[in-house]
Amino acid sequence: MRVRKFLRRMQWIAPSEKDTASATLEKQLWAAADQLRANSGLKAAEYSAPVLGLIFLRFAEARFALQRAKLETASTSSRRGSRVDDPAAYHAEGMLYLPAEARFDHLLHLPEAANVGAKVNDAMRAIEQQNPQLAGVLPKTYTIFGGTLLKQLLKKMSEIPISADYDTFGRVYEYFLAEFAMTEGQGGGEFYTPFSIVRLLTEVIEPYHGRILDPACGSGGMFVQSARFVSEHRKNPAKELAIYGQEKERATGDLCRMNLAVHGLEGDIKQAISYYDDPHAATGRFDFVLANPPFNVNAVDKERLADAVGPGRRFPHGLPRTDNANYLWIQLFASALNATGRAGFVMANSASDARSSEQDIRQKLIESRVVDVMVAVGPNLFYTVTLPCTLWFFDKGKAKTPRADTVLFIDARHIYRQVDRAHREWTPAQIGFIANLVRLYRGEAPDYTLGGDEARAKLQEVFGQVERVVPNAFFGDLIAAEDQAPYGTKKAHGSSLPAPRYADVPGLCKAATLAEIEAQGWSLNPGRYVGVAPGEAVSDEDFKAQLETLNEELETLNKQARAFEQTIAGNVAEILEA
């Protein structure tokens, strides 16, 4: 039986397939942009924003052209006259208005004698004047490039088809963000989270409507994918979502505003260091929180946080004694949620098992019934780090559901597609499968908007036929919304197969009770609960991932030890000098 094969192997490695046409376009555009590095002596940090600005302009013009064509058609039958050059007619549809001197074709055909860099700067200023949400945001450093080089880059960017759909432009934009992240190293990675990670976060928290916060928003990928989720479910994201973000670096915050604007979105994006600043008065206010914060940040001035500690405040469970900000971020995400709010975020593996004061905070979070789902992610899904990580999901409304006293653990380390030797991703079907696993756990009907028939088939394979191994008591009363008959008595989508329902699957998922979690020292490491499938040995990759996690924790402990040594040495010196 295929189920048995799946249980023994516990792997779903999808074929390495890509859209060849799009991939070729992306690489050609990147090669052209990379000429700036090769021929100008500029660093990636200097040319990344201007290059992304040109992609932004090309994307914005594609949307502008579509709306302009509609207005031209409408003007022929309207007595009110043409609104083709009325900015309000574009803004009303969530689109940017581009004055003539700021359009891509105008810049592309500037004469050789023109100061092209200055003209592009002027174009960016003109766009800001007509679209107030972009005031002070667009790059205006194009005079650092030679005119010939900039003309070549404009010509290459013009090869992006003006009729390209949302996905094509989105892929090009994300491809460049990813490439700049790799080129700039760890610093660049701060503004980019891989598409498939973000997509799973949004699929699990399901941001259909409401206020959404990302206090480490980078280039705004969380917001864009949330909007895409809403759009795919046949609603207007500009009307359904209220977007709020915080970003430490101004230049990265500008990237976020550009990304929002080109997708027809607006957001309240503030420059802030989120530990100290709360510009959105976030506590208890948000329906959704999405984030990929920097891991293991040290040297946070905790004295500045004293007034934000305690019930009903930003850090309700206290401050960690260790010099590590992971549990500051985790509490910020939890405290920002309203009574039914959901959060999804990326976190270092070490936070799942951290000891001492961090363990105390984690215990309080678990006992408050906010922790809903934990997903172990394998290595190489990120562009700037190879370490595995963990996805955390909170649900403030969980306390009033039958799953109040459980946490779902998922091991997704063996689910991926190998993109190249150094990078992996999840396919839409794999993301849909994991998200629907969570929906089954919640007692909800599966949603195959993402993943389609392939996700449906895998869910049926695993949860439509699998034995009820180690069932949890409350699942006996949970029946998916699409299957109100007892398990196994109703056909699934017209077939003779039983409709899928949640069950623990060794090596894949486990709904652990609070008692089981307490017995594991309040650990939130999925590997402690999910285990391995029958007959499966721990692989070399699993061992490497475990070793990397332990090494990460060891480095943190060593850093703390060195700090203690310095403190002790200083105290002894003071005593001896007294």
C-alpha positions as CSV (number, residue, x, y, z in Angstrom):
1,M,0.0,0.0,0.0
2,R,1.4,3.5,-0.9
3,V,0.7,4.7,2.7
4,R,3.0,2.1,4.1
5,K,5.7,3.2,1.7
6,F,5.2,6.8,2.8
7,L,5.4,5.9,6.4
8,R,8.6,3.9,6.1
9,R,10.3,6.5,4.0
10,M,8.8,9.8,5.3
11,Q,10.2,11.8,2.4
12,W,8.5,13.8,-0.3
13,I,11.2,15.1,-2.6
14,A,9.6,16.8,-5.6
15,P,11.3,16.8,-9.0
16,S,13.4,19.8,-9.7
17,E,11.2,21.6,-12.2
18,K,11.1,25.3,-13.0
19,D,9.4,27.6,-15.5
20,T,12.2,27.7,-18.1
21,A,11.0,30.9,-19.8
22,S,10.7,32.8,-16.5
23,A,14.0,31.4,-15.2
24,T,15.8,32.5,-18.4
25,L,14.3,36.0,-18.2
26,E,15.3,36.2,-14.5
27,K,18.9,35.2,-15.2
28,Q,19.2,37.5,-18.2
29,L,18.0,40.4,-16.2
30,W,20.3,39.6,-13.3
31,A,23.3,39.3,-15.6
32,A,22.5,42.7,-16.9
33,A,22.2,44.2,-13.4
34,D,25.3,42.5,-12.3
35,Q,27.2,44.5,-14.9
36,L,26.9,47.4,-12.5
37,R,29.1,45.5,-10.1
38,A,31.5,44.4,-12.7
39,N,31.8,47.7,-14.6
40,S,31.2,50.3,-12.0
41,G,33.1,49.2,-9.0
42,L,30.0,49.6,-6.9
43,K,29.1,47.2,-4.1
44,A,25.8,45.3,-4.1
45,A,24.5,47.4,-1.2
46,E,25.0,50.5,-3.4
47,Y,23.3,49.3,-6.6
48,S,20.6,47.0,-5.2
49,A,18.1,49.7,-4.4
50,P,18.4,51.5,-7.8
51,V,18.1,48.3,-9.7
52,L,15.0,47.3,-7.7
53,G,13.7,50.8,-8.4
54,L,13.8,50.1,-12.1
55,I,12.1,46.8,-11.7
56,F,9.5,48.6,-9.6
57,L,9.0,51.2,-12.4
58,R,8.6,48.5,-15.1
59,F,6.1,46.6,-12.9
60,A,4.2,49.9,-12.1
61,E,4.0,50.8,-15.7
62,A,2.5,47.4,-16.7
63,R,-0.3,48.0,-14.2
64,F,-0.6,51.7,-15.2
65,A,-0.9,50.7,-18.9
66,L,-3.7,48.3,-18.2
67,Q,-5.7,50.9,-16.4
68,R,-5.0,53.6,-19.0
69,A,-6.3,51.3,-21.7
70,K,-9.6,50.8,-19.7
71,L,-9.9,54.5,-19.2
72,E,-9.4,55.2,-22.9
73,T,-12.1,52.7,-23.8
74,A,-14.5,54.2,-21.2
75,S,-13.9,57.8,-22.4
76,T,-15.3,57.0,-25.9
77,S,-18.7,56.3,-24.4
78,S,-18.7,58.8,-21.5
79,R,-20.1,62.3,-21.5
80,R,-17.8,63.3,-18.6
81,G,-14.8,63.4,-20.8
82,S,-11.6,61.5,-20.6
83,R,-10.0,60.6,-17.2
84,V,-6.9,59.1,-18.8
85,D,-4.7,61.7,-17.2
86,D,-6.5,62.0,-13.9
87,P,-4.4,60.5,-11.1
88,A,-7.5,59.9,-9.0
89,A,-8.8,57.4,-11.6
90,Y,-5.7,55.3,-11.0
91,H,-5.6,55.7,-7.3
92,A,-9.2,54.5,-7.0
93,E,-8.2,51.1,-8.4
94,G,-5.1,50.8,-6.2
95,M,-2.7,51.7,-9.0
96,L,0.1,54.3,-9.2
97,Y,-0.3,57.2,-11.6
98,L,2.9,57.7,-13.8
99,P,3.3,61.2,-15.4
100,A,4.7,61.2,-18.9
101,E,8.3,62.0,-18.0
102,A,8.4,59.1,-15.5
103,R,7.3,56.3,-17.9
104,F,9.7,53.6,-18.8
105,D,9.5,54.1,-22.6
106,H,10.3,57.8,-22.2
107,L,13.4,57.0,-20.1
108,L,14.5,54.2,-22.5
109,H,14.5,56.5,-25.5
110,L,16.4,59.5,-24.0
111,P,19.1,60.7,-26.3
112,E,22.7,59.7,-25.6
113,A,23.6,63.3,-24.8
114,A,21.0,63.5,-22.0
115,N,22.1,63.0,-18.3
116,V,20.2,59.8,-18.0
117,G,20.9,59.4,-14.3
118,A,19.5,62.8,-13.5
119,K,16.5,62.1,-15.7
120,V,15.7,58.9,-13.9
121,N,16.1,60.7,-10.5
122,D,13.6,63.3,-11.8
123,A,11.2,60.5,-12.8
124,M,11.3,59.0,-9.3
125,R,10.6,62.5,-7.8
126,A,7.6,63.0,-10.2
127,I,6.2,59.6,-9.2
128,E,6.4,60.6,-5.6
129,Q,4.6,63.8,-6.2
130,Q,1.7,62.1,-7.9
131,N,1.5,59.2,-5.4
132,P,1.9,60.6,-1.8
133,Q,2.2,57.2,-0.2
134,L,5.7,56.9,-1.9
135,A,7.0,60.3,-0.7
136,G,10.7,60.1,0.1
137,V,10.7,56.3,-0.7
138,L,12.0,55.8,-4.3
139,P,15.8,55.6,-5.0
140,K,17.3,58.8,-6.5
141,T,21.0,57.8,-6.8
142,Y,21.1,57.0,-10.5
143,T,23.8,59.6,-11.2
144,I,26.3,57.2,-9.6
145,F,26.1,55.1,-12.8
146,G,27.7,56.0,-16.1
147,G,25.1,57.0,-18.7
148,T,26.0,54.2,-21.1
149,L,25.8,51.6,-18.4
150,L,22.4,52.9,-17.2
151,K,21.0,53.0,-20.7
152,Q,22.1,49.3,-21.1
153,L,20.3,48.4,-17.9
154,L,17.1,50.3,-18.9
155,K,17.2,48.4,-22.2
156,K,17.5,45.1,-20.5
157,M,14.7,45.8,-18.0
158,S,12.5,46.8,-20.9
159,E,12.6,43.1,-22.0
160,I,10.2,42.3,-19.1
161,P,7.0,41.9,-21.2
162,I,4.6,44.8,-20.5
163,S,1.7,42.3,-20.5
164,A,3.4,40.1,-18.0
165,D,1.0,38.9,-15.3
166,Y,1.3,39.3,-11.5
167,D,3.3,36.0,-11.1
168,T,5.9,36.9,-13.7
169,F,6.7,40.3,-12.2
170,G,6.4,38.9,-8.7
171,R,9.0,36.2,-9.6
172,V,11.4,38.7,-11.1
173,Y,11.1,41.0,-8.1
174,E,11.6,38.1,-5.7
175,Y,14.4,36.7,-7.7
176,F,16.3,39.9,-7.5
177,L,15.7,40.2,-3.7
178,A,17.0,36.7,-3.3
179,E,20.1,37.3,-5.5
180,F,20.9,40.5,-3.6
181,A,20.4,38.7,-0.3
182,M,23.0,36.1,-1.5
183,T,25.3,38.8,-2.9
184,E,25.2,40.9,0.3
185,G,25.5,37.9,2.6
186,Q,23.8,37.9,6.0
187,G,22.9,41.6,5.9
188,G,21.0,41.2,2.7
189,G,19.1,38.2,4.1
190,E,17.5,40.5,6.6
191,F,15.2,41.9,3.9
192,Y,14.3,38.7,2.2
193,T,12.4,35.6,3.4
194,P,12.0,32.8,0.8
195,F,8.7,32.7,-1.0
196,S,7.8,29.2,0.0
197,I,8.4,29.9,3.7
198,V,6.2,33.0,3.6
199,R,3.5,31.1,1.6
200,L,3.2,28.4,4.3
201,L,3.0,31.0,7.1
202,T,0.1,32.7,5.3
203,E,-1.7,29.5,4.4
204,V,-1.7,28.4,8.1
205,I,-2.8,31.6,9.7
206,E,-5.3,32.4,6.8
207,P,-5.4,36.2,6.8
208,Y,-8.7,36.7,5.1
209,H,-9.6,40.0,6.8
210,G,-8.3,42.3,9.4
211,R,-5.2,44.1,10.8
212,I,-1.9,42.5,10.0
213,L,1.5,43.4,11.7
214,D,5.1,42.5,10.8
215,P,7.4,44.2,13.3
216,A,10.5,43.1,11.3
217,C,8.9,43.7,7.9
218,G,12.0,43.8,5.6
219,S,10.9,44.2,2.0
220,G,7.3,43.4,2.8
221,G,7.1,39.9,1.5
222,M,4.7,38.8,4.3
223,F,2.2,41.5,3.3
224,V,2.4,40.8,-0.4
225,Q,1.8,37.1,0.2
226,S,-1.1,37.8,2.6
227,A,-2.6,39.9,-0.1
228,R,-2.1,37.1,-2.6
229,F,-3.9,34.7,-0.3
230,V,-6.9,37.1,-0.1
231,S,-6.9,37.6,-3.8
232,E,-6.8,33.9,-4.5
233,H,-10.0,33.5,-2.4
234,R,-11.8,36.0,-4.6
235,K,-11.6,39.1,-2.4
236,N,-9.9,42.5,-2.8
237,P,-6.9,42.6,-0.5
238,A,-6.7,46.4,-0.5
239,K,-10.2,46.4,1.1
240,E,-9.7,43.4,3.4
241,L,-6.3,44.0,4.9
242,A,-5.0,46.9,7.0
243,I,-1.2,46.6,6.9
244,Y,1.2,47.8,9.6
245,G,4.9,47.3,9.6
246,Q,8.1,48.2,11.5
247,E,11.6,48.1,10.1
248,K,14.9,49.1,11.7
249,E,16.7,50.2,8.5
250,R,15.2,53.1,6.5
251,A,16.4,51.8,3.1
252,T,14.8,48.4,3.7
253,G,11.5,50.1,4.9
254,D,11.6,52.0,1.6
255,L,11.8,48.6,-0.3
256,C,8.8,47.5,1.6
257,R,6.8,50.6,0.6
258,M,7.8,50.1,-3.0
259,N,6.8,46.5,-2.9
260,L,3.4,47.3,-1.5
261,A,2.7,50.1,-3.9
262,V,3.5,48.1,-7.0
263,H,1.0,45.4,-5.8
264,G,-1.7,48.0,-5.3
265,L,-1.4,48.0,-1.5
266,E,-0.8,50.7,1.1
267,G,0.6,50.2,4.6
268,D,1.6,52.2,7.6
269,I,5.3,51.3,7.7
270,K,7.4,52.9,10.5
271,Q,11.1,53.0,11.1
272,A,11.6,51.6,14.5
273,I,13.7,49.2,16.7
274,S,10.9,47.0,17.7
275,Y,12.3,46.0,21.1
276,Y,12.2,49.6,22.3
277,D,9.6,51.3,20.1
278,D,5.9,50.5,19.7
279,P,4.7,53.0,17.0
280,H,1.5,51.1,16.3
281,A,0.5,50.6,20.0
282,A,0.4,46.9,19.1
283,T,-0.6,45.2,22.4
284,G,-3.9,43.3,21.9
285,R,-4.6,45.1,18.6
286,F,-3.9,42.7,15.7
287,D,-5.8,39.9,14.0
288,F,-2.6,38.6,12.4
289,V,1.2,38.8,13.0
290,L,3.7,37.5,10.5
291,A,7.5,37.9,10.9
292,N,11.0,36.6,10.2
293,P,13.0,38.4,13.0
294,P,16.8,38.3,13.2
295,F,17.8,35.3,15.3
296,N,19.9,35.4,18.6
297,V,20.3,39.2,18.8
298,N,22.4,40.2,21.8
299,A,23.2,43.5,23.6
300,V,19.6,44.6,23.9
301,D,19.3,47.3,26.6
302,K,16.8,45.6,28.9
303,E,16.6,48.6,31.2
304,R,14.7,50.4,28.5
305,L,12.1,47.6,28.5
306,A,11.3,47.7,32.2
307,D,8.0,49.6,31.7
308,A,6.8,47.2,29.1
309,V,7.0,44.1,31.4
310,G,3.9,42.5,33.0
311,P,0.4,41.3,32.2
312,G,-1.3,43.2,29.4
313,R,2.0,44.7,28.2
314,R,4.5,43.9,25.5
315,F,6.5,41.4,27.5
316,P,3.8,39.7,29.6
317,H,5.9,36.8,30.8
318,G,9.1,38.7,31.8
319,L,12.5,39.3,30.3
320,P,14.9,36.5,29.6
321,R,18.1,36.7,31.7
322,T,20.2,35.5,28.8
323,D,21.7,38.0,26.4
324,N,19.5,36.8,23.5
325,A,16.4,38.5,22.1
326,N,14.6,35.5,20.7
327,Y,12.1,35.5,23.6
328,L,11.6,39.2,23.3
329,W,10.5,38.8,19.8
330,I,8.3,35.8,20.6
331,Q,6.5,37.7,23.4
332,L,6.0,40.7,21.1
333,F,4.2,38.5,18.6
334,A,2.0,36.9,21.2
335,S,1.1,40.2,23.0
336,A,0.2,42.0,19.7
337,L,-2.7,39.5,19.0
338,N,-6.3,40.3,19.9
339,A,-8.6,37.7,21.5
340,T,-8.9,35.6,18.3
341,G,-5.6,36.6,16.6
342,R,-3.2,34.3,14.9
343,A,0.6,34.6,14.4
344,G,3.1,32.8,12.2
345,F,6.9,33.4,12.4
346,V,10.3,32.0,11.8
347,M,12.6,31.2,14.8
348,A,16.0,29.7,15.5
349,N,15.8,26.0,16.4
350,S,17.6,26.7,19.7
351,A,14.6,28.7,21.0
352,S,12.5,25.6,21.1
353,D,14.6,23.9,23.7
354,A,16.3,26.9,25.4
355,R,16.7,26.5,29.2
356,S,16.6,28.6,32.3
357,S,14.6,31.9,32.1
358,E,13.7,31.2,28.5
359,Q,12.2,27.9,29.4
360,D,10.1,29.6,32.1
361,I,8.8,32.0,29.5
362,R,8.1,29.2,27.1
363,Q,6.2,27.3,29.8
364,K,4.0,30.3,30.5
365,L,3.3,30.7,26.7
366,I,2.3,27.0,26.4
367,E,0.1,27.1,29.6
368,S,-1.6,30.2,28.2
369,R,-2.9,28.0,25.4
370,V,-1.6,30.4,22.7
371,V,0.9,28.0,21.1
372,D,-0.9,26.1,18.3
373,V,1.5,24.5,15.8
374,M,5.2,23.9,15.5
375,V,6.9,23.0,12.1
376,A,10.5,21.8,11.8
377,V,12.1,23.1,8.6
378,G,15.1,21.4,7.1
379,P,18.3,23.1,6.0
380,N,19.0,25.2,2.8
381,L,15.6,26.8,2.4
382,F,17.1,30.2,3.2
383,Y,19.5,32.0,0.8
384,T,22.0,33.4,3.4
385,V,22.1,30.7,6.0
386,T,22.1,26.9,5.7
387,L,20.9,26.1,9.2
388,P,17.4,24.6,9.7
389,C,14.8,26.6,11.6
390,T,11.4,26.2,13.2
391,L,8.1,27.8,12.2
392,W,5.9,28.8,15.2
393,F,2.2,29.4,15.0
394,F,0.1,31.1,17.7
395,D,-3.7,31.2,18.0
396,K,-5.3,33.2,20.7
397,G,-8.7,31.7,19.9
398,K,-7.4,28.2,20.5
399,A,-8.2,28.2,24.2
400,K,-11.9,27.9,23.5
401,T,-11.6,25.0,21.1
402,P,-11.3,21.2,21.6
403,R,-7.5,21.4,20.9
404,A,-6.9,23.8,23.8
405,D,-4.7,21.4,25.7
406,T,-2.6,20.1,22.7
407,V,0.1,21.5,20.4
408,L,0.5,20.1,16.9
409,F,4.1,19.2,15.9
410,I,5.0,18.7,12.3
411,D,8.4,17.4,10.9
412,A,8.7,18.9,7.4
413,R,12.4,18.4,7.1
414,H,12.0,15.7,4.5
415,I,9.5,17.5,2.4
416,Y,11.1,19.7,-0.3
417,R,12.2,20.2,-3.8
418,Q,16.0,20.5,-4.5
419,V,16.4,23.7,-6.6
420,D,20.2,23.5,-6.9
421,R,23.0,21.9,-4.9
422,A,22.8,24.5,-2.2
423,H,19.1,25.5,-2.1
424,R,15.7,23.9,-1.5
425,E,12.1,25.1,-1.6
426,W,8.6,23.8,-1.2
427,T,6.3,23.3,-4.2
428,P,2.7,24.6,-4.0
429,A,1.5,21.1,-3.5
430,Q,3.8,20.5,-0.6
431,I,2.8,23.8,1.0
432,G,-0.9,22.9,0.4
433,F,-0.4,19.5,2.0
434,I,1.2,20.9,5.2
435,A,-1.4,23.6,5.5
436,N,-4.2,21.1,5.1
437,L,-2.6,18.9,7.6
438,V,-3.1,21.8,10.0
439,R,-6.7,22.3,8.9
440,L,-7.5,18.7,9.6
441,Y,-6.0,19.1,13.1
442,R,-8.2,22.1,13.6
443,G,-11.3,20.2,12.4
444,E,-11.6,22.4,9.3
445,A,-12.3,21.4,5.7
446,P,-9.3,21.2,3.5
447,D,-8.6,24.1,1.1
448,Y,-7.0,23.1,-2.2
449,T,-6.7,26.6,-3.6
450,L,-3.0,26.1,-3.3
451,G,-1.6,22.7,-4.4
452,G,-4.8,21.5,-6.2
453,D,-5.2,17.8,-7.0
454,E,-1.6,16.9,-6.1
455,A,-2.1,18.3,-2.5
456,R,-5.5,16.6,-2.4
457,A,-4.0,13.2,-3.5
458,K,-1.2,13.4,-0.9
459,L,-3.6,14.3,1.9
460,Q,-5.8,11.4,0.9
461,E,-2.9,9.1,0.8
462,V,-1.7,9.9,4.3
463,F,-4.9,10.8,6.2
464,G,-7.6,9.0,4.2
465,Q,-6.2,5.5,4.7
466,V,-3.6,5.6,7.5
467,E,-4.2,3.6,10.7
468,R,-5.2,5.6,13.8
469,V,-1.8,5.3,15.6
470,V,-1.6,6.7,19.0
471,P,-4.9,8.7,18.7
472,N,-5.6,11.6,21.0
473,A,-8.9,11.5,22.9
474,F,-10.5,14.7,21.6
475,F,-10.0,13.8,17.9
476,G,-12.8,11.2,18.3
477,D,-15.2,14.0,18.3
478,L,-13.6,16.1,15.6
479,I,-15.0,15.6,12.1
480,A,-13.9,17.8,9.2
481,A,-16.5,20.3,8.0
482,E,-16.8,18.6,4.7
483,D,-17.3,15.2,6.3
484,Q,-20.1,15.3,8.8
485,A,-20.7,11.5,8.7
486,P,-18.6,9.2,10.9
487,Y,-15.1,8.5,9.6
488,G,-15.0,6.1,6.7
489,T,-18.7,6.2,5.8
490,K,-18.7,9.1,3.4
491,K,-17.1,9.3,0.0
492,A,-14.3,11.9,-0.5
493,H,-15.0,14.1,-3.5
494,G,-17.1,11.5,-5.3
495,S,-14.6,8.7,-4.8
496,S,-14.9,5.6,-2.7
497,L,-12.1,6.7,-0.5
498,P,-12.9,7.9,3.1
499,A,-12.6,11.7,3.6
500,P,-9.3,12.5,5.3
501,R,-9.2,13.2,9.0
502,Y,-6.4,14.0,11.3
503,A,-4.4,11.3,13.0
504,D,-0.9,11.2,14.5
505,V,1.6,9.8,11.9
506,P,5.0,8.8,13.2
507,G,7.8,10.7,11.4
508,L,5.3,13.4,10.2
509,C,3.0,14.8,12.9
510,K,1.9,14.4,16.5
511,A,-0.7,16.3,18.5
512,A,1.0,16.3,21.9
513,T,-0.9,17.0,25.1
514,L,0.3,19.6,27.7
515,A,1.2,16.7,30.0
516,E,3.4,15.2,27.3
517,I,5.0,18.6,26.7
518,E,5.6,19.1,30.4
519,A,7.3,15.7,30.6
520,Q,9.7,16.9,27.9
521,G,10.7,19.9,29.9
522,W,8.3,22.2,28.0
523,S,10.3,21.7,24.8
524,L,8.7,22.8,21.6
525,N,11.1,20.8,19.4
526,P,9.0,18.7,17.0
527,G,11.7,16.0,16.9
528,R,11.0,15.2,20.5
529,Y,7.4,14.3,19.7
530,V,7.1,13.2,16.1
531,G,9.8,10.6,16.2
532,V,10.6,8.5,13.2
533,A,8.4,6.1,11.1
534,P,8.5,2.4,11.8
535,G,11.7,0.9,10.5
536,E,13.3,4.2,9.7
537,A,16.7,5.0,11.1
538,V,17.9,8.5,11.9
539,S,19.6,9.7,8.7
540,D,23.0,11.5,8.4
541,E,21.1,14.6,7.5
542,D,19.0,14.4,10.7
543,F,22.1,13.9,12.7
544,K,23.7,16.9,11.1
545,A,20.6,19.0,11.7
546,Q,20.6,18.0,15.4
547,L,24.3,18.7,15.7
548,E,23.9,22.1,14.1
549,T,21.1,22.9,16.6
550,L,23.2,21.8,19.5
551,N,26.2,23.8,18.2
552,E,24.0,26.9,17.9
553,E,22.9,26.5,21.5
554,L,26.5,25.8,22.6
555,E,27.7,29.0,20.9
556,T,25.0,31.0,22.8
557,L,26.0,29.3,26.1
558,N,29.7,30.0,25.5
559,K,28.9,33.7,24.8
560,Q,27.0,33.9,28.1
561,A,29.9,32.1,29.8
562,R,32.4,34.7,28.5
563,A,30.2,37.5,29.7
564,F,30.0,35.9,33.1
565,E,33.7,35.5,33.2
566,Q,34.2,39.2,32.5
567,T,31.7,40.2,35.1
568,I,33.3,37.9,37.8
569,A,36.8,39.2,36.9
570,G,35.6,42.8,37.2
571,N,34.0,42.1,40.6
572,V,37.1,40.3,41.9
573,A,39.3,43.2,40.7
574,E,37.1,45.7,42.5
575,I,37.2,43.6,45.7
576,L,41.0,43.4,45.6
577,E,41.4,47.1,44.9
578,A,39.1,48.0,47.8
